Amino acid sequence: MRWTDYALLTILMVFLCGADAISGRPLTLHEARLPQTSREMMRSGNWLIPTSGGRPWLERPPLPHWIMITTAYATDTQCDTEWSVRIAPGLMALIVVLLTAWMADVLFDRNIALASGLILATMFEFYRYATLAEDDIFLAAVVVGAMALFVRMEFLFDPQALGRRTSIFGWRPWPVVAFFILLGLTNMAKGPIVGAAVVLGTTGVFLLIQKQWLRIKRYLWLWGILAAAVIGFSWHIWIQRRFPEYWSNLRYDFSDTEEFNNPWWYYPPNLLFLTLPWSPAAIIALFLTWRGAWREKQPNLRFLWCWAIVPIIVLSLAHRKHHHYLVPSLAPWAILAALGVKPIAQHMFQGPAKTRKISFGLMIFGAPGAITLAVLAVLHIIPGPFAMTAALIAIWLLCVIMFYRGLWIHDARWLMAAMILGFSVLYSWGQRYWPNADVQDTQFTREAEADVPRDKLLAVDGDVGPLDFFRLQFYLRPDAMLLQNLTYLRSNQIHSPDIYIISRAKFAADLSQYGTSEQILQSTYTRRETSPADRFTLFHLIFSPDLSRYDPPPVSPMQAMMRESGPFCGPAPVKTRASE
């Protein structure tokens, strides 16, 4: 690949992630967790223990927090704006795209490499997590980095250079050293074993089927294994000694909960949707490369097959399955799709000449598509101003012209450019204008922040939902108090005669146990609400003069994540029928 190829991929990723960062799209339910815990890390100066309102929140290890905090310092922010917390995920996604293209260049050629990067960038699931402030894209960067080092060793390094007397204690080239470091870091990017199982499963199966024992001896290295173990498990062991319930928290995810307990065949059909719009090309490539991989034993195709298939098998062994667990394993499917695009294009080039003319494309696809977009805009089915719809129509027509020009001159580059342009604009338009279930709640939170005087105490009820309070906290002032539950209104650390608190409407009656409350503001719609009683509401509570005060009990990791009930500050609350 040329430097211009990497520059093109970088420009595309900057456009995709940058358009999302400035789109004004509010943080999602899950997205707010990492920025908010990172913000608390910055304020407390404790970079080892992620916290939520001072409570230990040990759902994830801290590597993504460290990267997000570093970008916050670089941008002179405090992890408190939407655009700033989406920089780190975008950078991780850029690393994944560039490394994927580099590996495709090593395994195949420049054209496949460039197409692989473009395809991965516009693959829906990858794009989605490249623009979300969540952990999966951080794990993907570490996993793909380890795979890139493995590719460098196996396809660019002479195995004889190590000699035949490679000792388990002996010297190893720097890519092997870096491979083990990244292998350990997979445990610091997400839960233990998840990323390491993908890396070791893929590389191990490939080395075994190749039956090249000298290559296998590279990785039978005591110091590398110890380095990976120390890097990967030291934080988890330290946290367990500090918080004995930590292993209970991990066990809950791996075995105790039935959440996301999907069938063994969950991943293959979901993969068809995760790799859209490129899944047909990837499936075609599987059929076309079967002979080369398994009958002709071509090592590059064998490795690609192992990387595409083994993670699905490994992840299917666990009962807990979710589509985003495949984000670190989308890169090989992008390379497969790049291999499948060429024969598809060649087949299209064989069509009748009259069906490959630009005028034919405009008549059959361009004009009908433009008319459809205009009608949908007039009927207000397409959101956004009509000027934006006019821009979409112009880009649609441009994409049709580019696509059919490629068909006419037998140049697949025009076809690829048309599709990349169309998908990129569609994604960016959707981020800005497509209806979002979090908009009303975000607007409510911003209005609540403005309505509460700066000299008044503002609190968030942590009992509103397992993750809902993160988004509330993110859009509120940094010193807003998070209460484990409403009983913490009895805390003797609260000295104010009144307090503003955000809770759900159905908890209004429960507040009467602590004083006199009035509703100040309410969201017009709360995500996943079943009735107006579930809506986020701002209350002003004036404490009863004779309210008993207690020392607030510490909150365990399991209680912070609402996996265990309590604790309560004073007597257990008396739940009203409405709140139940």
C-alpha positions in Angstrom: 0.0 0.0 0.0 1.0 3.6 -0.6 0.9 6.4 1.9 -2.0 7.9 -0.1 -4.0 4.7 0.6 -3.6 5.1 4.3 -4.4 8.8 4.0 -7.6 8.0 2.1 -8.7 5.5 4.9 -7.8 8.1 7.5 -9.9 10.8 5.8 -12.8 8.5 5.5 -12.7 7.6 9.2 -12.3 11.2 10.2 -15.4 12.1 8.2 -17.5 9.2 9.6 -16.4 9.7 13.2 -16.2 13.4 13.0 -19.6 13.8 11.6 -21.0 11.8 14.4 -19.1 13.6 17.1 -20.5 17.0 16.0 -24.0 15.6 15.2 -25.4 16.5 18.6 -26.7 12.9 19.0 -27.0 12.3 22.8 -25.2 9.6 24.5 -27.1 6.3 24.6 -28.0 4.3 27.7 -24.9 2.1 27.6 -22.6 4.8 26.1 -22.7 7.1 29.0 -21.1 4.6 31.5 -17.5 4.9 30.2 -17.4 8.7 29.9 -19.0 9.2 33.3 -16.7 6.8 35.2 -13.7 8.3 33.3 -14.8 11.8 34.4 -14.9 10.6 38.0 -11.4 9.1 37.6 -10.1 12.5 36.5 -11.7 14.3 39.4 -10.6 11.9 42.0 -7.1 11.2 40.6 -7.6 7.5 41.2 -6.9 5.9 37.9 -7.2 2.3 39.1 -10.7 2.0 40.4 -13.6 3.0 38.2 -16.4 4.5 40.3 -19.9 5.7 39.9 -20.9 8.4 42.4 -18.0 7.2 44.6 -19.2 3.6 44.4 -16.9 0.9 43.0 -18.1 0.1 39.5 -16.1 -2.9 38.5 -17.9 -4.0 35.4 -14.9 -3.3 33.2 -11.1 -2.9 33.6 -9.6 0.5 33.3 -7.7 0.5 30.0 -10.5 2.2 28.0 -10.8 4.8 30.8 -7.1 5.6 30.6 -7.2 6.1 26.8 -10.3 8.3 27.1 -8.8 10.3 29.9 -5.6 10.8 27.9 -7.6 12.2 24.9 -9.5 14.4 27.4 -6.3 15.9 28.6 -5.1 16.3 25.0 -8.3 18.2 24.1 -8.4 20.2 27.4 -11.8 18.7 28.3 -13.1 16.8 31.3 -14.9 13.9 29.6 -18.0 16.0 29.8 -19.0 16.8 26.2 -20.4 14.4 23.6 -17.8 15.3 20.9 -14.8 14.8 23.2 -15.7 11.4 24.6 -16.2 10.1 21.0 -12.6 11.0 20.0 -11.0 8.0 21.7 -13.4 5.4 20.1 -12.8 7.0 16.8 -9.0 6.7 17.2 -9.3 3.1 18.1 -11.5 2.4 15.1 -8.9 4.2 12.9 -6.2 1.9 14.2 -8.3 -1.2 13.5 -9.0 0.0 9.9 -5.4 0.8 9.1 -4.1 -2.4 10.6 -6.7 -4.5 8.8 -5.7 -2.9 5.5 -2.0 -3.5 6.2 -2.7 -7.2 7.0 -4.7 -7.6 3.8 -1.8 -6.0 1.9 0.6 -8.6 3.4 -1.8 -11.5 2.8 -3.0 -10.5 -0.7 -2.4 -7.2 -2.6 -2.9 -3.5 -2.5 -6.3 -3.5 -4.2 -7.7 -6.0 -1.7 -6.0 -4.1 1.2 -7.6 -0.7 0.3 -11.0 -2.3 -0.3 -10.8 -4.1 3.0 -10.2 -0.9 4.9 -13.0 0.9 3.1 -15.4 -2.0 3.6 -14.6 -2.3 7.3 -15.1 1.4 7.9 -18.6 1.2 6.4 -19.6 -2.1 7.8 -22.7 -1.2 9.9 -21.7 -2.9 13.2 -18.2 -1.6 13.1 -19.3 1.9 12.2 -21.8 1.8 15.0 -19.2 0.9 17.7 -16.6 3.2 16.2 -19.0 6.1 17.0 -20.1 4.9 20.4 -18.1 5.6 23.6 -18.1 1.9 24.6 -15.4 -0.6 25.4 -15.8 -3.0 22.5 -13.9 -0.9 20.0 -11.0 -0.5 22.5 -10.8 -4.3 22.7 -11.0 -4.6 18.9 -7.9 -2.3 18.6 -5.9 -4.5 21.0 -7.1 -7.8 19.4 -6.4 -6.6 15.8 -3.0 -5.2 17.0 -2.1 -8.7 18.3 -3.3 -10.3 15.0 -1.2 -7.8 13.0 1.9 -8.8 15.0 1.1 -12.4 14.4 0.8 -11.8 10.6 4.1 -10.0 10.6 5.8 -12.9 12.3 4.2 -15.7 10.2 4.2 -14.0 6.8 7.1 -11.6 6.8 9.6 -13.3 9.0 12.0 -16.1 8.1 11.3 -19.0 10.6 14.9 -20.2 10.1 16.2 -16.9 11.6 15.3 -18.2 15.1 17.3 -21.4 14.6 16.2 -24.9 15.6 17.4 -24.6 19.2 14.9 -22.0 20.3 14.7 -22.4 24.0 11.7 -21.6 26.2 13.9 -19.2 28.0 15.7 -17.8 24.9 15.5 -14.6 22.9 12.5 -13.7 20.7 12.0 -11.0 18.0 10.3 -7.8 19.1 7.0 -8.7 17.4 6.7 -11.7 19.6 7.4 -9.6 22.7 4.7 -7.1 21.6 2.3 -9.9 20.8 2.4 -11.1 24.4 2.0 -7.6 25.7 -1.1 -7.0 23.7 -2.4 -10.5 24.6 -2.2 -9.4 28.2 -3.8 -6.1 27.5 -6.9 -7.8 26.1 -7.7 -8.6 29.7 -7.4 -4.9 30.5 -9.7 -3.7 27.8 -12.7 -5.9 28.7 -13.6 -8.8 30.9 -11.0 -11.6 31.5 -10.4 -14.1 28.7 -12.8 -12.7 26.2 -10.2 -11.1 23.9 -7.4 -13.5 24.7 -9.7 -16.5 23.7 -10.2 -15.0 20.3 -6.5 -14.3 19.8 -5.2 -17.6 21.1 -8.0 -19.6 19.5 -7.3 -18.2 16.0 -3.5 -18.3 16.1 -3.4 -21.6 17.8 -5.7 -23.3 15.3 -3.8 -21.8 12.4 -0.4 -23.0 13.7 -1.7 -26.5 14.4 -3.3 -27.0 11.0 -0.1 -25.7 9.3 2.0 -28.3 11.3 5.0 -26.1 11.3 6.4 -26.9 14.8 9.4 -24.5 14.5 6.9 -21.6 14.2 4.9 -22.9 17.2 8.1 -22.9 19.3 8.2 -19.1 18.9 5.3 -18.7 21.2 6.3 -21.4 23.7 8.2 -18.7 25.6 8.2 -18.5 29.4 8.9 -14.8 29.7 6.3 -13.8 27.2 3.7 -16.0 28.9 4.6 -14.5 32.3 4.4 -11.0 30.8 1.0 -11.6 29.4 -0.2 -13.1 32.7 1.2 -10.2 34.8 -0.3 -7.5 32.5 -3.6 -9.4 32.1 -4.3 -10.4 35.6 -2.5 -8.1 38.0 -5.2 -5.5 38.1 -7.9 -8.1 38.5 -6.1 -9.8 41.4 -5.4 -6.4 43.1 -9.1 -5.4 42.7 -10.2 -8.8 44.1 -8.1 -8.3 47.2 -9.4 -4.7 47.6 -13.1 -5.8 46.9 -13.7 -9.5 47.7 -17.0 -9.4 45.9 -15.2 -8.8 42.6 -15.1 -12.4 41.7 -18.8 -12.7 42.5 -19.4 -9.9 40.0 -17.4 -11.8 37.3 -19.2 -15.0 38.1 -22.5 -13.2 37.7 -21.6 -12.3 34.2 -20.2 -15.7 33.2 -22.6 -18.1 34.9 -25.1 -16.7 37.4 -27.2 -14.5 35.1 -29.5 -15.6 32.3 -29.3 -12.3 30.6 -28.2 -12.7 27.0 -28.4 -16.5 27.4 -28.8 -17.1 23.7 -28.7 -20.4 21.8 -25.4 -21.9 20.5 -26.3 -20.9 16.9 -26.8 -17.3 17.9 -23.8 -15.8 16.1 -23.9 -17.2 12.5 -27.3 -15.7 11.6 -26.5 -12.4 13.4 -23.3 -12.1 11.5 -25.2 -11.7 8.3 -26.7 -8.5 9.8 -23.6 -7.3 11.5 -21.6 -7.3 8.3 -24.2 -5.5 6.2 -24.1 -4.1 3.6 -21.1 -6.3 2.7 -22.3 -9.7 3.9 -23.3 -11.1 0.4 -19.7 -10.4 -0.8 -18.2 -12.1 2.3 -20.4 -15.2 1.9 -19.5 -15.4 -1.8 -15.8 -15.2 -0.9 -16.1 -18.1 1.5 -17.2 -20.3 -1.4 -14.6 -19.0 -3.7 -11.7 -19.4 -1.3 -12.6 -22.8 0.0 -10.5 -24.8 -2.4 -7.5 -22.5 -2.0 -7.6 -22.7 1.8 -8.2 -26.4 2.3 -7.3 -28.3 -0.8 -4.4 -26.2 -2.1 -3.4 -25.3 1.5 -2.6 -21.6 0.8 -1.5 -20.2 4.2 -2.9 -16.7 3.7 -6.4 -18.1 3.0 -6.1 -20.6 5.8 -5.3 -17.8 8.3 -8.2 -15.7 7.0 -10.6 -18.6 7.4 -9.3 -19.3 10.9 -9.7 -15.7 12.0 -13.2 -15.5 10.5 -14.6 -18.8 11.9 -12.7 -19.7 15.1 -13.9 -16.7 17.1 -17.5 -17.6 16.4 -16.9 -21.1 17.7 -15.0 -19.9 20.7 -17.6 -17.3 21.7 -20.5 -19.7 21.1 -19.2 -21.9 23.9 -20.3 -19.4 26.5 -24.0 -19.1 27.4 -23.8 -15.3 27.5 -23.8 -14.1 23.9 -24.4 -10.6 22.5 -23.8 -9.2 19.0 -21.2 -6.6 20.1 -18.9 -9.4 21.3 -18.1 -9.9 17.6 -16.8 -6.4 17.0 -13.2 -7.4 17.5 -13.7 -10.2 14.9 -15.2 -8.2 12.0 -11.8 -7.4 10.4 -11.4 -10.8 8.6 -15.0 -10.5 7.3 -14.1 -7.2 5.7 -11.1 -8.9 4.0 -13.4 -11.7 2.8 -15.9 -9.1 1.5 -13.0 -7.4 -0.4 -12.2 -10.8 -2.0 -15.8 -11.2 -2.9 -16.4 -7.8 -4.4 -14.1 -8.4 -7.4 -16.0 -11.5 -8.9 -19.3 -9.7 -8.3 -18.1 -6.7 -10.3 -16.7 -8.9 -13.0 -20.0 -10.7 -13.3 -21.8 -7.3 -13.6 -19.4 -6.2 -16.3 -20.7 -9.1 -18.5 -24.2 -7.7 -18.6 -25.7 -6.3 -21.9 -24.1 -3.0 -22.9 -27.4 -1.1 -22.9 -28.0 -2.0 -19.2 -24.6 -0.6 -18.3 -25.1 2.9 -19.6 -25.4 5.8 -17.3 -28.7 6.8 -18.9 -30.1 3.4 -18.1 -29.0 3.6 -14.5 -30.6 7.1 -14.1 -33.8 5.9 -15.7 -34.2 2.7 -13.7 -32.7 3.7 -10.4 -31.7 7.4 -10.3 -35.0 9.1 -11.1 -37.3 6.6 -9.2 -35.1 6.9 -6.1 -35.0 10.7 -6.3 -38.8 10.9 -6.7 -39.3 8.5 -3.7 -37.0 10.6 -1.5 -38.9 13.8 -2.4 -42.3 12.3 -1.7 -41.1 10.9 1.6 -39.8 14.4 2.6 -43.1 16.1 1.6 -45.0 13.5 3.7 -42.6 14.2 6.6 -41.6 10.6 6.7 -38.0 11.5 6.2 -36.8 13.7 9.1 -34.9 16.9 8.7 -35.3 20.0 6.5 -36.1 19.7 2.8 -32.8 21.2 1.9 -31.1 18.2 3.4 -33.4 15.9 1.5 -32.4 17.8 -1.7 -28.7 17.1 -0.8 -29.5 13.4 -0.4 -31.2 13.4 -3.8 -28.2 15.0 -5.4 -25.8 12.5 -3.7 -28.1 9.6 -4.7 -28.0 10.7 -8.4 -24.2 11.2 -8.2 -23.7 7.7 -6.7 -25.8 6.2 -9.5 -23.8 8.0 -12.2 -20.5 6.9 -10.6 -21.7 3.3 -10.3 -22.8 3.1 -13.9 -19.7 4.8 -15.2 -17.8 2.0 -13.5 -20.0 -0.6 -15.2 -19.5 1.0 -18.6 -15.7 1.3 -18.5 -15.2 -2.0 -16.6 -13.6 -0.2 -13.6 -14.5 -1.6 -10.2 -13.0 1.4 -8.5 -15.9 3.5 -9.6 -18.4 1.0 -8.2 -16.6 0.9 -4.8 -16.4 4.7 -4.7 -20.1 5.0 -5.4 -21.0 2.6 -2.6 -18.6 4.1 0.0 -19.9 7.6 -0.7 -23.5 6.5 -0.5 -23.1 4.5 2.7 -20.9 7.2 4.4 -23.4 10.0 3.7 -26.3 7.8 4.7 -24.7 7.0 8.1 -23.8 10.6 8.8 -27.2 11.8 7.8 -28.8 9.2 10.1 -26.7 10.2 13.1 -27.9 13.8 12.7 -31.5 13.5 11.7 -32.9 10.0 12.5 -35.2 10.0 15.6 -33.4 9.0 18.8 -35.1 7.6 21.8 -32.8 9.5 24.1 -33.5 13.0 22.9 -36.4 13.8 25.2 -34.5 12.5 28.3 -31.4 14.5 27.3 -33.5 17.7 26.8 -35.1 17.1 30.2 -31.8 16.7 31.9 -30.4 19.9 30.4 -33.5 21.8 31.4 -33.3 20.4 34.9 -29.6 21.4 35.2 -30.6 25.0 34.1 -33.6 25.1 36.5 -31.8 24.1 39.7 -29.9 27.1 41.3 -26.2 26.6 41.4 -26.2 27.0 45.2 -28.7 24.2 45.7 -28.0 20.5 46.2 -28.9 18.4 43.1 -29.0 14.6 43.3 -29.8 11.6 41.1 -31.7 8.6 42.3 -29.5 5.6 41.5 -32.5 3.3 41.7 -33.9 4.6 38.4 -32.3 1.7 36.5 -29.1 -0.2 36.2 -27.5 2.2 33.7 -30.0 5.1 33.4 -28.3 7.2 36.0 -25.1 7.4 34.0 -26.7 9.5 31.3 -28.4 11.7 33.9 -25.1 12.3 35.6 -23.2 13.0 32.4 -25.5 15.9 31.4 -25.7 17.3 35.0 -23.1 19.4 36.9 -20.0 17.4 38.0 -20.9 17.8 41.7 -24.4 16.4 41.4 -24.8 13.7 44.1 -25.7 10.1 43.2 -27.8 8.3 45.8 -27.7 4.5 45.9 -31.4 4.7 46.6 -33.9 7.1 48.2 -33.0 6.0 51.7 -29.7 7.9 51.3 -31.7 11.1 51.7 -31.4 10.3 55.4 -27.6 10.5 55.1 -26.0 12.7 57.8 -23.7 14.0 55.1 -26.6 16.0 53.7 -26.8 19.3 55.6 -29.1 21.3 53.4 -32.8 21.8 54.4 -33.9 21.0 50.9 -32.7 19.1 47.8 -33.5 18.8 44.2 -33.6 15.2 43.1 -34.2 13.4 39.7 -36.1 10.2 40.0 -39.0 8.5 38.3 -42.5 9.9 38.5 -43.8 6.8 40.3 -41.4 7.4 43.2 -43.2 10.7 44.2 -45.1 9.0 47.0 -41.9 7.5 48.4 -40.4 10.9 48.8 -43.1 11.8 51.4 -41.2 9.6 53.9 -38.5 12.2 53.9 -40.4 15.5 53.7 -42.6 17.5 51.4 -41.9 17.3 47.7 -43.2 19.0 44.6 -42.7 18.2 40.9 -40.7 20.8 39.1 -40.1 19.2 35.7 -40.8 16.0 33.8 -39.5 14.4 30.6 -42.0 14.2 27.8 -40.8 10.7 27.1 -38.4 8.4 28.8 -36.7 5.6 27.0 -38.3 2.2 27.5 -41.2 3.7 29.5 -44.3 1.5 29.9 -46.4 4.4 31.2 -46.0 8.1 32.2 -45.2 6.8 35.7 -41.7 5.7 34.4 -40.7 9.2 33.2 -37.8 11.0 34.7 -39.0 13.8 36.9 -37.3 16.6 38.8 -38.6 17.0 42.4 -37.9 19.7 45.0 -37.8 18.0 48.4 -38.0 20.0 51.6 -36.8 17.7 54.4 -38.9 17.1 57.5 -37.4 18.9 60.5 -37.5 15.7 62.6 -36.1 13.4 59.9 -33.7 10.9 61.5 -30.2 10.9 60.0 -27.7 8.0 59.7 -24.2 7.2 58.6 -24.4 6.1 55.0 -23.3 2.5 54.6 -20.7 1.6 52.0 -21.9 0.2 48.7 -20.5 -3.1 47.4 -19.7 -3.6 43.7 -22.7 -6.0 43.4 -25.0 -3.5 45.1 -23.7 -0.7 42.9 -24.7 -2.6 39.8 -28.0 -3.5 41.3 -27.2 -7.2 41.3 -27.9 -7.4 45.0 -30.4 -5.3 47.0 -29.4 -2.5 49.4 -27.8 -1.2 51.3 -30.1 1.1 53.0 -29.3 4.2 55.0 -31.4 3.6 58.1 -34.5 1.4 58.1 -35.5 -0.3 54.8 -37.9 1.8 52.8 -41.7 1.3 52.8 -42.5 0.9 49.1 -45.7 2.4 47.8 -47.9 0.5 45.4 -47.1 3.0 42.6 -43.3 2.5 43.0 -43.7 -1.3 43.1 
